[in-house]
Amino acid sequence: MNKIQKFTHNRNFPIFFILLFSLILGFIIFQDFGASWDEPNYYVYGEITLKAYSNPLAGTIQSYVRHYGQPFFILGEGVHTLLSFIFPQTLSIDIWHLILYLTFLLEIFLFYKLAQRWVSITAATISTLLFASQPVLFGLSWFDPKDTPFMVFFLGSIYLGLVFYDQGSLVFRDQAKVKQKVDIFLNQKKGNNTKWKKIAFVFSIILCVISLLLVISAGAIRKLIAKTILSVNINHPVSIIDKIFIKFAHHAQNLPLINYINKVTSVFNHILTWLLAITILCLIVTIYFIWFQQFFKKQFHSLNNFLGEYVKSYTNYRQKKAFIFSLVGACVFLGFASATRTVGPFAALLVMWVWVINLKKKSIPLIVVYGVISFIVFFISWPNLWQNTIANIIHSIQTITNFPETHSILFGGRFYDSRALPASYLPTLLVITLTEPAIILILMGLVVTVYRFIKKEISRSEIMVPFAWFFLPFFYVVITRPNIYDNYRQLLFIIPGLFLFSALSIDFICQKMKSHWINMLVIVVILFPGFLANVQLHPYEYSYYNTIAGGIQGVAYKYELDLWLTCYKGLTQQINADEKGPVIVYVDYNPGLVQLYANKNITVMQTGDIIYTPGSLVVLPLRYDHELFYPQYPIAYSVERDGVDLCVAKRVR
C-alpha cells in the first residue's frame, strides 16, 4: 500500500495516467484514419534513406531525400516491424499512423515536464490536457509524418537542453574550489584593447546585424525587386524609379521585363554573397586580434587550469548518469530536429541563451560538447550530406528559405498564391482553429508571465524561451510572409511554446481558486470544447474550427477543411460496401489514396479531359471547391461532418 501511495503522490503520476489512457485509446482507434495527401510517398523516401546506409553513393538519394533527413522513419522502421507482427492483418499505413501517434504521446510527456519547470503539478496537468486535446493537433498527430515529428524533436531539444543546463550548473555549484578557479580565470586582466580594435569589433557586429537582416528578408527583397520592375512605365516615365530604370535599361523596349528582374536579382544575390564573405572575414580577423591573442595566448595557462578543474569537478560529480543522460538526450533531439527541418538549430539558440545568461563563460565547455555531438547525430541521420556536406547544407537552406513550390490557398473566401498571403493569415488561423478556452488562457497567460517577470517570481532567462520560441517565428511570418501552405502545419513547432503561457494562467487560477468544486468546474469548462469536438469530428478532428469562425458550417468554402484528403478512406469504404460488380472510379487529386483502400472489383483512374464511362463514379474533394464540379451528376456517396461534405463520389449518367 505504501508503494501505491508513493506512486500516486509522485509528480509524474498525472502524466503517466494521461499517457496510459491515451495509449489505450490509440490502440482502439488507430485504424480509423485515412492516408493523407503525400504520406505514402514520404515512407518511400524513408526507405531510400535506409538504403543509403548500405549504399551511400546511390543516385536516388540525390533525387528524393535532398532538403531534409529522415530520422523519424529511421527510428520508426524498427517499431513498424515489431507492430507488423502484433497486427499482421493491418495495413502498413495504419501501423505508421499508430507510430506517429506514439510520437505525439512522447510530445505530451515532454510538454508536461517542461511546464513543470514553471508551474505546479495541477497546472501542468491541466495545460497538458488542454494542449493534447486540441482537435487540430490531435488530428494531425495521426497522419502528418513531417511536421508532427519535428514538433516533438524541437520540443525535446528545448526540454532536455534545459535539463542539461541544470546538470551543468550542478557540476560547478558542487565544487567550491572550481568556482574559485573560475572566478580567478574570468577576472584576469584581458589586456588593453587599442582604439582600432574596438572600432573593428563594433564594425564587425554591425556587419553581422546587416547581413543577418538581409538574409532573413532576402525573399521579401526579391519580391520587392520584381514588383518594382513590373510596375515601371517604360513608354511614359513619370516617377523617379521609371527614369532611373530607363537610364540603365537601354534595351527595355525590346526585352521582356523578366530579364531585368533576373538580372537585378542576380546582382542582389552577388552583393549578399560578398557581404557575407566580408562579414565572415572581418569576424575572423577581429576574433584573432581581440579574442585569440588575448585569450588563447596570454591566458592559455589560466584556460588550461580552468578546463582541468572543470574535468576534475565532473570526475567528483555524484550524478554522472543524469549528466550523461541529459547531454545525450539533448544532442540526439537537437540532431534529429536539425536534420528534419533547417530551423531545428533555433532550439539550440533558445537553450544556449539560458546557459550563457546564467553560466556566462562557464557555459563554453557545455556548448562545445553539445554542438559537436549534435552535429554528429545530425550528420548521421541525413545521408544526403555525406557527399559535399557544406554545399548540400547551403543548398537545402536556400531551397527551404525560398521554397519554389507554390500552392493556391483558400483564405477568407478568396484564393491566394502561397507566396502572397496577407499578413493576417497566421494570426487569423490561430484564433479560429484553437479552442476558445485555449485562446483566453493563452492571452491571460501572457499577462501573468509579464507580471511574474517584472516581480522576479520566475526565472527571467528561462521564461524568455517560450516568448522567443513563439513570437520570433510568428512575427517573421507576419512581416516577411514566406511561402507557407496547408494552414500553418510548417509552424506546428511553435505551438507548444504558445501553450506554455496557458500553463502559467492556469497556475494563477488554481492559486486564486480555493474551492475544490470550483476548480473542478473550471477544469471542465477549459477542456470540454476540445474533447467534444474530437468526438464529433472523429476521424477528421483536424478540420476543426471554433465558434468564433462559425464551426465547420461557417468556414465551408471560406477556409480549407479536409485539405489532406483523409476522407478518401471513408468514401472508398462506402463504395466497397455497395459496389459489388466492376466499377471505374475516377479520382480528382491523388488517386493512389483511393487505390490504397479499394476492393479488387474497383478500377481507379485519374480524372481529366476524358469522357467518363456511364455508371462510373467521380471522386471529388471539398479542397479547392472541386466537389462543385460536374453539377449534372448526382452525389452517390459522401463523407460529411456537421452538414458539410468533405468529399463526394458522383455517379456518371
TORRO-340753 format. One line per 2 residues: number of its first residue (from 1); their letters; for each residue y negated, x, z of C-alpha. Coordinates in Angstrom, 1 decimal. Each point is the difference from the previous one (the first is absolute). Example, Ala and Ser with C-alpha at 12.3 -4.5 7.8 and 13.67 -1.06 7.14 Angstrom:
! residues 2
1 = as = 4.5 12.3 7.8 | -3.4 1.4 -0.7 .
This chain:
! residues 653
1 = mn = 0.0 0.0 0.0 | -2.4 2.9 0.8 .
3 = ki = 0.6 1.4 -3.4 | -0.8 -3.3 -1.7 .
5 = qk = -3.2 -0.4 2.1 | -1.0 3.6 -0.8 .
7 = ft = 0.6 -0.7 -3.7 | -2.0 -3.3 0.0 .
9 = hn = -2.9 1.7 1.7 | 0.0 2.9 -2.5 .
11 = rn = -3.2 0.2 -2.0 | 2.0 -0.1 -3.2 .
13 = fp = 2.0 -3.1 0.9 | -2.2 -2.5 -1.9 .
15 = if = 0.2 1.9 -3.2 | 3.8 0.4 0.3 .
17 = fi = 0.3 -3.8 0.5 | -2.3 -0.6 -3.0 .
19 = ll = 2.0 2.4 -2.2 | 3.3 -1.5 1.0 .
21 = fs = -1.1 -3.5 -0.9 | -1.5 1.2 -3.2 .
23 = li = 3.1 1.9 -0.9 | 2.2 -3.1 0.5 .
25 = lg = -2.5 -2.1 -2.1 | 0.1 2.7 -2.7 .
27 = fi = 3.8 -0.1 -0.4 | -0.2 -3.8 -0.3 .
29 = if = -2.7 -0.3 -2.7 | 0.1 3.3 -1.9 .
31 = qd = 1.7 -1.6 -3.1 | -2.7 -2.6 -0.3 .
33 = fg = -2.6 2.2 -1.7 | -0.2 0.6 -3.8 .
35 = as = -0.5 3.3 -1.7 | -3.7 0.8 -0.6 .
37 = wd = -1.8 0.9 -3.2 | 1.0 3.6 -0.6 .
39 = ep = 2.2 0.5 3.0 | 3.3 0.7 -1.9 .
41 = ny = -1.8 2.8 -2.0 | -1.1 1.6 3.2 .
43 = yv = 3.6 0.5 1.2 | 0.8 1.5 -3.4 .
45 = yg = -2.7 2.5 0.6 | 1.5 0.7 3.4 .
47 = ei = 3.3 0.8 -1.6 | -1.7 2.4 -2.4 .
49 = tl = -1.5 1.7 3.1 | 3.4 0.4 1.6 .
51 = ka = 1.3 1.6 -3.2 | -2.9 2.4 0.1 .
53 = ys = 1.5 1.7 3.0 | 3.1 1.0 -2.0 .
55 = np = -1.9 0.6 -3.3 | -3.6 0.9 0.7 .
57 = la = -0.7 0.8 -3.6 | 0.9 -3.4 -1.3 .
59 = gt = -2.6 -1.2 -2.5 | 0.2 -3.6 1.3 .
61 = iq = -1.6 1.0 3.2 | -3.3 0.7 -1.8 .
63 = sy = 0.3 -3.3 -1.9 | 0.4 -2.3 3.0 .
65 = vr = -0.7 1.4 3.5 | -3.3 1.6 -0.7 .
67 = hy = -2.7 -1.3 2.2 | 1.9 -0.4 3.3 .
69 = gq = 3.2 1.0 1.8 | 2.8 -2.3 1.1 .
71 = pf = 0.7 0.8 3.6 | 0.7 -3.7 0.8 .
73 = fi = 2.7 -0.1 -2.6 | 1.4 3.3 1.1 .
75 = lg = 0.3 -1.2 3.6 | 1.1 -3.5 -1.0 .
77 = eg = 2.8 1.0 -2.4 | 2.3 1.0 2.8 .
79 = vh = -0.7 -3.3 1.9 | 0.5 -1.9 -3.2 .
81 = tl = 3.5 1.6 -0.4 | 0.9 -1.0 3.6 .
83 = ls = -1.3 -3.6 -0.3 | 1.9 -0.4 -3.3 .
85 = fi = 3.2 0.5 1.9 | -1.0 -2.6 2.6 .
87 = fp = -1.2 -2.5 -2.6 | 2.3 0.7 -3.0 .
89 = qt = -0.8 -3.3 -1.8 | -3.8 0.4 0.3 .
91 = ls = -2.3 0.9 -2.9 | -1.3 3.6 0.2 .
93 = id = -3.6 -1.3 -0.2 | 0.6 -2.2 3.1 .
95 = iw = 1.3 3.0 1.9 | -3.2 1.9 -0.9 .
97 = hl = -2.0 -3.0 1.3 | 1.8 0.3 3.4 .
99 = il = -0.8 3.8 0.0 | -3.6 -0.7 -0.7 .
101 = yl = -0.1 -2.5 2.9 | 1.6 2.5 2.3 .
103 = tf = -2.8 2.4 -1.0 | -2.5 -2.7 1.0 .
105 = ll = 1.6 -0.3 3.4 | -0.6 3.7 0.5 .
107 = ei = -3.6 -0.7 -0.8 | -0.1 -2.7 2.6 .
109 = fl = 1.3 2.4 2.6 | -2.5 2.7 -1.0 .
111 = fy = -2.9 -2.5 0.2 | 1.1 -1.1 3.5 .
113 = kl = 0.2 3.6 1.2 | -3.4 0.9 -1.5 .
115 = aq = -1.7 -3.1 1.5 | 1.4 1.0 3.4 .
117 = rw = -2.2 3.1 0.0 | -3.1 -2.2 0.6 .
119 = vs = 1.2 -3.4 1.3 | 2.4 -1.6 2.5 .
121 = it = 3.6 -0.8 -0.8 | -0.8 -3.7 -0.2 .
123 = aa = -2.8 0.6 -2.5 | 2.1 2.4 -2.0 .
125 = ti = 2.8 -2.6 -0.2 | -2.2 -2.9 -1.1 .
127 = st = -1.9 2.1 -2.6 | 3.3 1.3 -1.3 .
129 = ll = 1.3 -3.5 -0.4 | -3.3 -1.0 -1.7 .
131 = fa = 0.2 2.9 -2.4 | 3.7 -0.5 -0.8 .
133 = sq = -0.4 -3.8 -0.5 | -2.7 0.3 -2.7 .
135 = pv = 1.6 -1.8 -2.9 | -1.4 2.4 -2.6 .
137 = lf = 1.4 3.1 1.9 | 3.3 -1.7 0.9 .
139 = gl = 0.5 -1.2 -3.6 | -0.8 3.3 -1.7 .
141 = sw = 2.3 1.8 2.5 | 3.1 -1.3 -2.0 .
143 = fd = -0.7 1.1 -3.6 | -2.9 2.4 -0.2 .
145 = pk = 1.7 3.5 -0.1 | -3.2 1.9 -0.6 .
147 = dt = -2.7 -1.2 2.4 | 2.0 -1.2 3.0 .
149 = pf = 1.8 3.4 0.5 | -3.3 1.8 -0.5 .
151 = mv = -1.6 -2.2 2.7 | 2.9 1.0 2.3 .
153 = ff = -0.3 3.7 -0.8 | -3.8 0.0 0.5 .
155 = lg = 0.2 -1.9 3.3 | 2.8 2.4 1.2 .
157 = si = -2.1 3.0 -1.0 | -2.9 -1.2 2.2 .
159 = yl = 2.1 -1.1 3.0 | 2.2 3.1 0.1 .
161 = gl = -3.0 2.2 -0.8 | -1.6 -1.2 3.2 .
163 = vf = 3.2 0.4 1.9 | 0.1 3.6 -1.2 .
165 = yd = -3.6 0.4 1.2 | 1.1 -1.2 3.4 .
167 = qg = 2.8 2.6 0.1 | -2.2 2.8 -1.2 .
169 = sl = -2.6 -0.9 2.6 | 2.6 0.3 2.7 .
171 = vf = 1.1 3.4 -1.1 | -3.6 1.2 0.8 .
173 = rd = -0.5 -2.1 3.1 | 3.1 1.2 1.7 .
175 = qa = -1.0 3.6 -0.3 | -3.1 0.9 2.0 .
177 = kv = 0.5 3.6 -1.0 | -0.1 -1.0 -3.7 .
179 = kq = -3.2 -2.0 0.6 | -1.7 3.1 1.5 .
181 = kv = 1.1 2.1 -3.0 | -1.2 -2.7 -2.5 .
183 = di = -3.4 -0.3 1.7 | -0.5 3.8 -0.2 .
185 = fl = 1.1 -0.1 -3.6 | -2.3 -2.9 -1.0 .
187 = nq = -3.0 1.3 1.9 | 0.0 3.6 -1.3 .
189 = kk = -3.0 1.1 -1.9 | 0.4 -0.7 -3.7 .
191 = gn = -2.6 2.5 -1.2 | -3.4 -0.5 -1.3 .
193 = nt = -0.2 -2.0 -3.2 | -2.7 1.1 -2.4 .
195 = kw = -2.3 -2.5 -1.4 | 1.5 0.1 -3.5 .
197 = kk = 3.5 -0.8 1.4 | -1.4 -3.1 1.6 .
199 = ia = -1.6 -1.0 -3.2 | 3.2 0.6 -1.9 .
201 = fv = 1.9 -2.1 2.5 | -2.4 -2.9 -0.3 .
203 = fs = 0.0 0.3 -3.8 | 3.8 -0.2 0.0 .
205 = ii = 0.0 -3.1 2.1 | -2.5 -1.7 -2.2 .
207 = lc = 2.1 0.9 -3.1 | 3.1 -1.4 1.7 .
209 = vi = -1.7 -3.3 0.8 | -1.4 -0.3 -3.5 .
211 = sl = 3.4 0.9 -1.6 | 1.8 -2.5 2.3 .
213 = ll = -2.5 -2.8 -0.8 | 0.4 0.7 -3.8 .
215 = vi = 3.8 0.0 0.2 | 0.0 -3.2 1.9 .
217 = sa = -2.4 -1.7 -2.3 | 1.2 1.6 -3.3 .
219 = ga = 1.6 -3.2 -1.2 | -3.2 -2.0 0.7 .
221 = ir = -2.1 2.7 -1.8 | 2.2 -0.2 -3.1 .
223 = kl = -0.3 -3.7 0.0 | -3.8 0.3 0.3 .
225 = ia = -0.1 2.5 -2.9 | 1.9 -2.4 -2.2 .
227 = kt = -2.1 -2.9 1.0 | -3.3 1.9 -0.5 .
229 = il = 1.0 1.3 -3.5 | 1.2 -3.4 -1.1 .
231 = sv = -3.3 -1.6 1.0 | -2.1 2.4 -2.1 .
233 = ni = -2.0 -1.7 -2.7 | 0.2 2.5 -2.9 .
235 = nh = -2.0 -1.9 -2.6 | -2.9 -1.0 2.3 .
237 = pv = -0.3 2.4 2.8 | -2.1 -1.3 2.8 .
239 = si = 1.1 1.5 3.3 | -0.1 3.7 1.0 .
241 = id = 3.8 0.1 -0.2 | -0.1 -1.3 -3.6 .
243 = ki = -2.4 2.7 -1.0 | 1.8 2.8 1.8 .
245 = fi = 3.3 -1.0 -1.5 | -1.4 -0.1 -3.6 .
247 = kf = -1.6 3.4 0.5 | 3.3 1.6 0.8 .
249 = ah = 2.4 -2.2 -1.9 | -1.0 0.8 -3.6 .
251 = ha = 2.9 -1.7 -1.6 | -0.1 -3.2 2.0 .
253 = qn = -0.6 -2.1 -3.0 | 3.2 1.1 -1.7 .
255 = lp = 2.4 0.5 2.9 | 1.3 -2.6 2.5 .
257 = li = -1.4 0.1 3.5 | 3.5 0.6 1.4 .
259 = ny = -0.2 3.6 -1.4 | -3.1 0.7 2.1 .
261 = in = 1.6 -1.6 3.1 | 3.0 2.4 -0.3 .
263 = kv = -2.4 2.9 -0.6 | -2.2 -0.7 3.0 .
265 = ts = 3.0 -0.8 2.2 | 1.5 3.3 -1.1 .
267 = vf = -3.2 1.9 0.9 | 0.0 -1.8 3.4 .
269 = nh = 3.6 1.1 0.6 | -0.8 3.6 -0.9 .
271 = il = -3.0 -0.1 2.4 | 2.2 -1.4 2.7 .
273 = tw = 2.7 2.6 -0.6 | -2.5 2.9 0.1 .
275 = ll = -1.7 -1.4 3.1 | 3.3 -0.2 1.8 .
277 = ai = 0.8 3.6 -1.1 | -3.4 1.3 1.2 .
279 = ti = 0.4 -1.9 3.3 | 3.4 1.5 0.6 .
281 = lc = -1.3 3.5 -0.8 | -3.0 -0.5 2.3 .
283 = li = 2.3 -1.2 2.8 | 2.3 3.0 -0.5 .
285 = vt = -2.9 2.5 0.1 | -1.6 -1.8 3.0 .
287 = iy = 3.3 -0.2 1.9 | 0.6 3.7 -0.7 .
289 = fi = -3.4 1.2 1.3 | -0.5 -2.5 2.8 .
291 = wf = 3.5 -0.7 1.2 | 2.4 2.7 -1.1 .
293 = qq = -2.1 3.0 0.8 | -1.2 -1.3 3.4 .
295 = ff = 3.1 -1.8 1.0 | 3.1 1.7 -1.4 .
297 = kk = -1.4 3.6 0.1 | -2.2 0.1 3.1 .
299 = qf = 2.0 -2.5 1.9 | 3.5 1.0 -1.2 .
301 = hs = 1.0 1.3 3.4 | -1.2 -3.2 1.7 .
303 = ln = 1.8 -2.2 -2.6 | 3.2 1.9 0.6 .
305 = nf = -0.3 -0.6 3.7 | -0.7 -3.6 -0.5 .
307 = lg = 3.0 -0.6 -2.3 | 2.2 2.0 2.3 .
309 = ey = -1.0 -2.1 3.0 | 0.4 -3.2 -2.0 .
311 = vk = 3.6 1.0 -0.9 | 0.5 0.9 3.6 .
313 = sy = -1.3 -3.3 1.2 | 2.3 -1.9 -2.4 .
315 = tn = 2.9 2.2 1.3 | -0.7 -1.2 3.5 .
317 = yr = -0.6 -3.6 -1.0 | 2.5 -2.3 1.6 .
319 = qk = 0.0 -2.8 -2.7 | 0.9 2.0 -3.1 .
321 = ka = 2.2 -2.7 -1.4 | -2.9 -2.5 0.1 .
323 = fi = -2.3 2.6 -1.6 | 2.5 0.7 -2.8 .
325 = fs = 0.7 -3.7 -0.6 | -3.7 -0.9 -0.3 .
327 = lv = -0.6 3.0 -2.3 | 2.9 -0.8 -2.3 .
329 = ga = -0.7 -3.7 0.0 | -3.7 0.5 -0.8 .
331 = cv = 0.8 2.4 -2.8 | 2.7 -2.0 -1.6 .
333 = fl = -2.0 -3.2 0.0 | -3.1 1.8 -1.4 .
335 = gf = 2.1 1.7 -2.7 | 1.6 -3.3 -1.1 .
337 = as = -3.4 -1.7 0.1 | -1.6 2.7 -2.2 .
339 = at = 2.9 -0.1 -2.4 | -0.2 -3.8 -0.3 .
341 = rt = -3.7 -0.3 -0.6 | -2.7 2.7 -0.6 .
343 = vg = -2.1 -1.6 2.8 | 2.7 1.0 2.5 .
345 = pf = -1.8 3.1 1.3 | -2.7 -2.3 1.2 .
347 = aa = 2.3 -0.7 3.0 | 0.0 3.7 0.8 .
349 = ll = -3.8 0.1 0.0 | -0.1 -3.0 2.5 .
351 = vm = 2.3 1.7 2.5 | -1.5 3.5 -0.4 .
353 = wv = -3.4 -1.5 0.8 | 1.4 -0.8 3.5 .
355 = wv = 1.5 3.4 0.3 | -3.1 1.9 -0.9 .
357 = in = -2.4 -2.1 2.1 | 2.2 0.3 3.1 .
359 = lk = 1.7 3.4 -0.4 | -2.6 1.7 -2.1 .
361 = kk = 1.2 3.4 -1.2 | 3.1 -0.4 2.1 .
363 = si = 1.1 -2.4 -2.6 | 0.3 2.7 -2.7 .
365 = pl = 3.6 0.9 0.7 | 1.0 -3.6 0.0 .
367 = iv = -1.8 -0.7 -3.3 | 1.6 3.0 -1.7 .
369 = vy = 3.5 -0.9 1.0 | -0.6 -3.7 -0.7 .
371 = gv = -1.3 0.8 -3.5 | 2.7 2.4 -1.0 .
373 = is = 3.0 -2.1 1.1 | -1.6 -3.2 -1.5 .
375 = fi = -0.5 1.7 -3.4 | 3.6 1.2 0.0 .
377 = vf = 1.1 -3.7 0.6 | -2.5 -1.2 -2.6 .
379 = fi = 1.3 2.6 -2.6 | 3.7 -0.8 0.6 .
381 = sw = -0.5 -3.7 -0.4 | -1.9 0.2 -3.3 .
383 = pn = 2.2 1.8 -2.6 | -2.6 -0.3 -2.7 .
385 = lw = -2.0 2.7 1.9 | 2.7 2.6 -0.3 .
387 = qn = -1.4 1.1 -3.3 | -3.7 0.8 -0.4 .
389 = ti = -0.7 -1.2 3.5 | -3.8 0.3 0.1 .
391 = an = -0.5 -1.4 -3.5 | 2.2 -3.0 0.7 .
393 = ii = -1.7 -0.7 3.3 | -3.4 0.1 -1.7 .
395 = hs = 1.2 -2.2 -2.8 | 1.4 -2.5 2.3 .
397 = iq = -3.2 -0.2 2.1 | -2.1 -0.4 -3.2 .
399 = ti = 2.3 -2.7 -1.4 | 0.1 -2.0 3.3 .
401 = tn = -3.7 0.3 0.6 | -0.9 -1.2 -3.5 .
403 = fp = 3.1 -2.1 -0.6 | 0.2 -0.8 -3.8 .
405 = et = 2.1 -3.2 0.2 | -2.2 -3.1 0.1 .
407 = hs = 0.8 -3.6 1.0 | -1.5 -3.4 -0.3 .
409 = il = -0.9 -1.2 3.5 | -0.5 -3.7 0.9 .
411 = fg = -2.7 -0.1 2.7 | -2.1 -2.9 1.0 .
413 = gr = 1.1 -2.0 -3.1 | -1.0 2.7 -2.5 .
415 = fy = 2.0 2.8 -1.6 | -1.3 3.5 0.5 .
417 = ds = 1.0 3.4 -1.4 | 1.5 1.9 2.9 .
419 = ra = -2.5 2.8 -0.6 | -3.0 -2.3 0.3 .
421 = lp = 0.7 -2.1 3.1 | -2.9 -1.3 2.1 .
423 = as = -0.8 1.7 3.3 | 1.0 -3.1 1.8 .
425 = yl = 3.6 0.3 -1.2 | 1.6 1.7 3.0 .
427 = pt = -2.0 -1.6 2.8 | 0.6 -3.5 -1.5 .
429 = ll = 3.8 0.5 -0.3 | 0.3 1.4 3.5 .
431 = vi = -1.9 -3.1 1.4 | 2.1 -2.6 -1.8 .
433 = tl = 3.5 1.7 0.2 | 0.1 0.7 3.7 .
435 = te = 0.6 -2.7 2.6 | -3.1 -1.4 1.6 .
437 = pa = 0.8 1.2 3.5 | 0.5 3.5 -1.4 .
439 = ii = -3.5 0.0 -1.6 | -1.6 -1.2 3.2 .
441 = li = 1.8 2.5 2.2 | -0.8 2.9 -2.3 .
443 = lm = -3.7 -0.8 -0.1 | 0.0 -0.5 3.8 .
445 = gl = 2.0 3.3 0.3 | -2.7 1.9 -1.8 .
447 = vv = -2.6 -1.2 2.5 | 2.3 0.9 2.9 .
449 = tv = 0.7 3.4 -1.4 | -3.6 0.9 -0.4 .
451 = yr = -0.7 -1.2 3.5 | 2.8 2.1 1.5 .
453 = fi = -1.1 2.9 -2.2 | -3.5 -0.1 1.4 .
455 = kk = 1.3 -0.4 3.6 | 2.4 2.9 -0.5 .
457 = ei = 2.9 -2.3 1.1 | 2.2 1.3 -2.9 .
459 = sr = 0.6 3.4 -1.6 | -2.9 0.3 -2.4 .
461 = se = 1.7 2.4 -2.3 | 3.2 -2.1 -0.3 .
463 = im = -1.7 -3.3 -0.5 | -1.9 1.4 -3.0 .
465 = vp = 3.4 0.3 -1.7 | 0.5 -3.8 -0.7 .
467 = fa = -3.7 -0.2 -1.0 | 0.3 2.7 -2.6 .
469 = wf = 3.6 -1.1 -0.9 | -1.3 -3.4 -1.1 .
471 = fl = -3.7 0.3 -0.8 | -0.1 3.1 -2.1 .
473 = pf = 2.5 -1.3 -2.6 | -1.5 -3.5 0.3 .
475 = fy = -3.6 1.2 -0.8 | 1.3 2.3 -2.7 .
477 = vv = 1.5 -2.9 -1.8 | -3.0 -2.3 0.6 .
479 = it = -2.5 2.7 -1.2 | 1.9 1.8 -2.9 .
481 = rp = 2.2 -3.0 -1.0 | 3.0 2.0 -1.2 .
483 = ni = 2.8 -1.4 -2.2 | 2.1 -2.1 2.4 .
485 = yd = 2.1 -3.1 -0.7 | 2.7 -2.3 1.5 .
487 = ny = -2.5 -1.1 2.7 | -0.2 3.0 2.4 .
489 = rq = 3.6 1.3 0.0 | -1.2 3.6 -0.6 .
491 = ll = -2.1 -0.3 3.1 | 2.7 -1.3 2.4 .
493 = fi = 0.0 3.3 1.8 | -3.4 -0.8 1.6 .
495 = ip = 1.1 -3.4 1.4 | 1.7 1.4 3.2 .
497 = gl = -3.3 1.8 0.8 | -1.8 -3.3 -0.3 .
499 = fl = 2.4 -1.8 2.2 | -0.4 2.6 2.8 .
501 = fs = -3.3 -1.7 0.6 | 1.7 -3.3 0.7 .
503 = al = 2.1 1.8 2.7 | -3.3 1.0 1.8 .
505 = si = -1.4 -3.5 -0.1 | 3.3 -1.5 1.2 .
507 = df = 0.0 2.6 2.8 | -3.5 -1.2 1.0 .
509 = ic = 1.1 -3.7 0.0 | 3.0 0.8 2.1 .
511 = qk = -2.2 1.7 2.6 | -2.4 -2.9 0.2 .
513 = mk = 2.6 -2.8 0.0 | 1.7 -0.1 3.4 .
515 = sh = 2.0 -3.1 -0.5 | 3.5 0.5 -1.2 .
517 = wi = 0.1 -3.3 -1.8 | -3.3 0.5 -1.8 .
519 = nm = 1.3 3.4 -1.2 | 3.1 -1.6 -1.4 .
521 = lv = -2.1 -2.7 -1.7 | -2.2 2.8 -1.6 .
523 = iv = 3.1 1.8 -1.2 | 1.3 -3.1 -1.7 .
525 = vi = -3.4 -0.7 -1.7 | -0.1 3.6 -1.2 .
527 = lf = 3.5 0.2 -1.4 | 0.6 -3.6 -1.2 .
529 = pg = -1.7 0.1 -3.4 | 1.9 3.0 -1.1 .
531 = fl = 3.4 -1.1 1.1 | -0.6 -3.5 -1.4 .
533 = an = -1.0 1.4 -3.4 | 3.0 2.3 -0.2 .
535 = vq = 2.3 -3.0 0.6 | -1.8 -2.3 -2.5 .
537 = lh = -0.3 2.6 -2.8 | 3.3 1.7 0.3 .
539 = py = 1.0 2.0 -2.1 | -3.4 0.2 -1.5 .
541 = ey = -1.9 1.0 3.1 | -2.2 2.5 -1.7 .
543 = sy = -1.6 -2.8 -2.0 | -1.8 -1.1 3.1 .
545 = yn = -3.7 -0.9 0.1 | -1.6 -1.4 3.2 .
547 = ti = -2.0 -3.2 0.5 | -3.2 1.8 -0.7 .
549 = ag = 1.1 0.2 -3.6 | 1.6 -3.5 0.1 .
551 = gi = 3.6 1.2 0.1 | 2.2 0.3 -3.1 .
553 = qg = -1.4 -3.1 -1.5 | -3.6 1.2 0.5 .
555 = va = 0.6 3.4 -1.8 | 2.3 -1.2 -2.8 .
557 = yk = -1.5 1.2 -3.3 | -2.7 1.8 2.0 .
559 = ye = 1.9 2.9 1.5 | 3.5 1.5 -0.6 .
561 = ld = 2.9 -1.6 1.8 | 3.5 1.2 -1.0 .
563 = lw = -1.3 3.0 -1.9 | 3.2 1.9 0.6 .
565 = lt = 2.1 -2.7 -1.8 | 2.5 -0.2 2.9 .
567 = cy = 0.3 -3.7 -0.8 | 2.1 0.9 -3.0 .
569 = kg = 3.1 0.2 2.3 | -0.4 -3.5 1.3 .
571 = lt = -0.7 -1.4 -3.4 | 3.1 1.8 -1.5 .
573 = qq = 2.2 -1.3 2.8 | -1.1 -3.6 -0.9 .
575 = in = 0.9 0.7 -3.7 | 3.3 1.5 1.0 .
577 = ad = 0.9 -3.1 2.0 | -0.8 -2.6 -2.8 .
579 = ek = 0.5 1.8 -3.3 | 3.8 0.3 -0.4 .
581 = gp = 0.1 0.5 -3.8 | -1.5 2.8 -2.1 .
583 = vi = -3.8 -0.1 0.2 | -2.7 2.4 -1.1 .
585 = vy = -2.8 0.8 2.5 | -3.2 1.5 -1.3 .
587 = vd = -1.9 1.8 2.7 | -3.7 0.8 0.0 .
589 = yn = -0.4 3.4 1.8 | 2.9 2.0 1.3 .
591 = pg = 3.1 -1.8 -1.4 | 2.1 2.6 1.9 .
593 = lv = -0.9 -1.8 3.3 | 1.7 -3.2 -1.3 .
595 = ql = 2.9 2.0 -1.6 | 0.7 1.5 3.5 .
597 = ya = 1.0 -3.4 1.4 | 1.0 -2.0 -3.1 .
599 = nk = 3.6 -1.3 -0.6 | 2.0 1.3 -2.9 .
601 = ni = -0.6 -3.2 -2.0 | -3.7 0.7 -0.1 .
603 = tv = -1.6 2.2 -2.7 | -3.3 1.5 1.1 .
605 = mq = -2.6 0.9 -2.5 | -3.7 0.9 -0.1 .
607 = tg = -2.6 -2.5 -1.0 | -2.0 0.8 -3.0 .
609 = di = -1.3 -1.2 -3.4 | 3.3 -1.7 -0.9 .
611 = iy = 1.5 -3.4 -0.5 | 1.8 -1.0 3.2 .
613 = tp = 3.4 -1.6 -0.2 | 0.0 -3.8 0.8 .
615 = gs = 1.5 -0.6 3.4 | -0.8 3.5 1.2 .
617 = lv = -2.2 0.8 3.0 | -3.3 1.9 0.2 .
619 = vl = -0.7 1.6 3.4 | -3.7 0.3 0.7 .
621 = pl = -1.7 1.4 3.2 | -3.1 -1.2 1.6 .
623 = ry = -1.4 3.5 -0.3 | -2.8 0.2 -2.6 .
625 = dh = 0.3 -3.8 -0.2 | 2.9 0.4 -2.4 .
627 = el = 1.8 -3.1 1.3 | -2.6 -2.0 -1.8 .
629 = fy = 1.4 1.3 -3.3 | 2.0 -2.4 -2.2 .
631 = pq = -1.3 -3.2 1.4 | 2.1 -1.9 -2.6 .
633 = yp = 3.2 1.0 1.9 | 1.0 -1.9 3.2 .
635 = ia = 0.7 1.9 3.2 | 3.7 0.1 0.6 .
637 = ys = 0.1 2.3 3.1 | -2.7 1.3 2.3 .
639 = ve = -0.5 1.9 3.2 | -2.9 -1.4 2.0 .
641 = rd = -1.6 0.4 3.4 | -2.6 -2.5 1.4 .
643 = gv = 0.0 -1.9 -3.3 | -0.8 3.1 -2.1 .
645 = dl = 2.5 1.2 -2.6 | 0.5 3.8 0.4 .
647 = cv = 2.1 0.1 -3.2 | 1.6 -2.6 -2.3 .
649 = ak = 2.6 -0.3 -2.7 | -0.9 -2.3 -2.9 .
651 = rv = 2.5 -1.6 -2.3 | -0.5 0.6 -3.7 .
653 = r = 0.2 -3.2 -2.0 .
